[in-house]
Amino acid sequence: MDETIRTIAVYALPVLFAITLHEAAHAYAAKYFGDNTAYSQGRMSLNPLVHVDLWGTIVIPIVLFLTTGFVFGYAKPVPVEFGRLRNPKRDMAWVALAGPAANFIMAVMWLVFGALMIFLNVGEEFPTRVAQAGIVTNLLIMAFNLLPIPPLDGGRVVTSMLPHSLAYKFARIEPYGFFIVLALVFLKVVGFWVIPVMSIGETLVRLVASPFTFFLL
């Protein structure tokens, strides 16, 4: 039980930052491309409370972690009226990619933070573990959200890239997307997508962070 509490403490801050900036990035991108819906509802905010869903962000992940060791959760989706974007079909991809991009940037920042802890000879293990958790958490959220199934971000990108007729047909699976994703998760099939994308993401994160870590390590 003590180890479980320590693990929750290590991951709490990275998870909170990861979901907050992910959703805020969606809201910012939507406003930039012409839709003020999320902005008008206060979702373009770094306040975690406006993005956290009691069940999806807190209760379900903790219960699953304590009972199965597996974690699955979600935040409140940012409302986007795609029809209000200046170029709806094109811009929906940029709005969708803003969330995973924010997670990628955070993974880079956590890596630099971890390197800084080593450079400063910080003896306490906790900050280093938090930094490692930050990298893994953001890479996982990035990879998972890039899964090409609507309404996940990857599904939005695919919809944006397809010709109009195919995009319309593909978008029609969105009402069932959550259940499809849930099934893939419990069947452990989703790992065939998430693990390779995380691996590629980690390589890119280390490459981007290398100019900073070069002087610290």
N, C-alpha and C positions, 0 to 999 in steps of 0.2 A: 504493500500500500504506500509506503514511504517513497518508493521509486516511482510509482504512478503519479503521486503528487508532485515530485520533482520534475517529471516529464511534462506534466500539464503546465507547471510554472515556467519551464524553459520555452515551451511553444506558445504560451499565451500571447506575449507581446508580438512575436513575428506574425502570428495568424491575424491578430487584430490589425496590425499595420498593413498586411497583405490584402485583406478584404476591403479595408477602408480606402486605400489608394487605388485599388483595382476599380471599385465602383465610382470613386470620385473622378478617375481618369475617363471613364465612359461619359460621365456627365459633362466634363470639360470639353471632350471631343464633340459631343452632340451640340453643345452651345456654339463651339467654334464653327461647325458646319451648318448652323442655322436653326437648330431646335432648342428652344429655351425651356422645354417641359421640366427636365430634371433640375435645372437651375432655379426655376420658379418654385419648385417644391423643396428647395433647400438641400438637394442631393449633391451639389457640387461643393462638398464640404469635407474637411479632414476630421470632422467629429465622428468617431466610430459609432456613436449611438444612433445616428440617422441611417446607418447602413446595416447594423446588426439586426438579424432576425432571431427572436428569442429561441424558437424551436430549431431553425435551420443552422444557426451559427453556434449555439451554446448547448442546448439540451440534447439534440440528436447526436452530434459528434462525441460528446462526453459519454453518453450512454453506450454508443457503439464501441468507443475505445475501451470502456471498462468491461464490457461483456464479450467483445469479439477481438479487441486489439486493432480493429480496422476503423478508420475515420472517414466519414463522408458528411459533408454539410454544404450550406449555401448561405449567401447573404440576401438582403432584399434587392431584387433586380432594379436597376435604374430605369425609370420610364423614359422611353424614347419614341417620339412620333416620327417615324422614318419619312413620312410624307412631307414633313416640314423641312427636311434637309434640302440644301440647295440642289444637290444631285442625288436623290434618294438611293438609287441602285449602287452608285459608286461610293457615296459617302458612308453608307451603312457598314462597309468593310473597314473604313478608317475608325469609325466609332467602336466597332467590335474589337479591333486590334489594339485600341488604346488601353484596355484593361490588361491583357497579357503583356503589353509593352511596359506598363507600370511595374508589373511583377518582375520582369526581366531587369529593369533598372534597380529595383530594390534588392534583387539577388546580388547584383554587382556591388551595391552599397554595403550589404551585409558581409560580402567577401572582403572588401577593403577594411571594414570595421574589425573583422577577425584578424586580419593581417596587422592592423594597428595594435590590437591587444598583445599579439606576439612581440611586435617591435618594442612595445613599452614594458615588456616582461611582466605583464599582469599575472600574478600567481593564482588568482581566483579562477576556478574552472567555469563558474556559471556564465560570465560574459562570452567566453569562447563557445560554450554549448549553445547559447542563444544565437550567436552569429551563424553557427552551423545549421541550426534549426531554421534561421531566416532564409538561408540559401535553399535548403531542401523545400521548405514550405512554399516559397515563391516560384520555384521551378515546377513544383507539383501543380500549383494553382494555374500557372501559365499553360502547362502541357494539357491539363484536364480541360481547361476552357477552350483550347484550340481543337478539341475533338470535333470533327466535322458533322455535328448533328445539331440542328436548331432545337431549342433557342440558345445553345451555347455559342460562344464567340466564333468558333471555327465554322459552325453552321451558317452564321451570318456571312462570313467571308465567302463560303462556297456559293451561297445564294447570290451574292454580289457578282461573282465571277461567271456564273452560268448565263446562257442566253435567256431572254425574258420568258419564253415558254417553259423551259426546263426549270428556271428559277421559281416560277409560280408553282409548279408541281412539287418541287423539292421543299418549298416553304410550307406546303400543306401538311407535312409530317410534324410540324412544330407542336401542335397540341398533345402529341404522343411522345415528344422528345424526352421529357423528364422520365417517363416510364422506360423508354428504350435505354437511356443512360443508366438508370437504376438497375435494370436487368444485366447490362454489360458489366456493371460494377460487381454485382453479387455472383455473376458467372466467372468473374476474374478474367474476362476477355479484354477489358479496358486497358490492362497492363501492356498489351501488345502495341498500343498506341502511346500510352503515357511514358513508359520506360525509355523507348528510343528518343522521343521528343525531349524528355528531361536530360538525357545524355548529350544530345546535340546542344541543348540550352546551356548545360554546364560548361561545355567546351567554349561556347561563345562568351559566356559570362567571364570565364578565366582569361579569355583573350582580351576582352574589353577592359578588364580590371588590371591587366598585366602592367600597364605603365605606372600604376599606383603601387601595386604589390612589389614591383621590381625594387623600389627604394625602401620598402618596409621589411622585406624578408631576406 
